Amino acid sequence: MLEYPIRGDVALIGAHIADRAGNLLYRKTARNFGPVMATAAEVTIAEVGKVVDVGQIDPETVVTPGIFVDRILEVNQ
């Protein structure tokens, strides 16, 4: 039996920090499902607390690469 993967049309994910290229860093439990849903959806919209310039995030700490993120929404809390 072959189980086909579930494909989402839109994924709304929350992240802690993003750069302008779409690379994401998560905090706490957001790291559990955010990266998985970002790769499984056709369109990924990331709601982040802070957007920084490209190069300010250490590449070794990036959890979700920017190639999977289509839109970034900065929300100041």
N, C-alpha and C positions, 0 to 999 in steps of 0.2 A: 504494500500500500504506500502510495506516495502522498505526502502531505505538502501542499503548496503553501508558501509563506503568505502571511497577511500583509497586504500593501495598504498603507493609508494614503488618503488624498492630501490631507494637511496635518502637520504635527505642530502643536503649540508647546514649546518647551521653555522651561525657565533655567537661566544660567546666572552665574555670579558676575563674570567679566567676559566681555567680547572685545576683539579688536575690529577695526574697520574692514578687514578681510573676511570676517565671520568666524574666526577661530574662537572656541568657547572654553571657559573654565567653569566648573561647577563647585558647589559647596554641599556638604552633607548628603542627604538622600536624593537630591536632584541628579546625582551622578549615577544612580541605579538605572533609570529609564530614559533619561535625556539623550544619551548617545545612541541608544538602540532605536528610539523613535526617529531621531534625526536621519538615520540611515535608511529607515523603512518607509518614509513618506515621499510623495512626489514634491511637495512644497513644505519647507520647514521655516517656521517663524520663531525666532528666539527672543524672549523677553528677558532683558538683562538689567542688572543694577548699575553697571558702569561700562561705557564704551571708551577704549583707549586707542591710540594710534598703532599702526602696524609696526611691529618690532618691539613693542613694550612688554609683550608676553613671551616668557621663555618657551621656546619650541618644545622642550622636554616635558612641559607641564600641560600642553594642549590636550584636551580630552576629545573634543569633536573638531575635526578640521573644517575650515571654511568652505570647502567644496560641497559639503552637505547642507549648508545654511543658505537660504534664499533671502530672508529678510531679518533685520535686527530692529527691535523696538526697545529703546532705552526708557526705563521707568525709574524715576527718582522716588525713593520711599522715605 
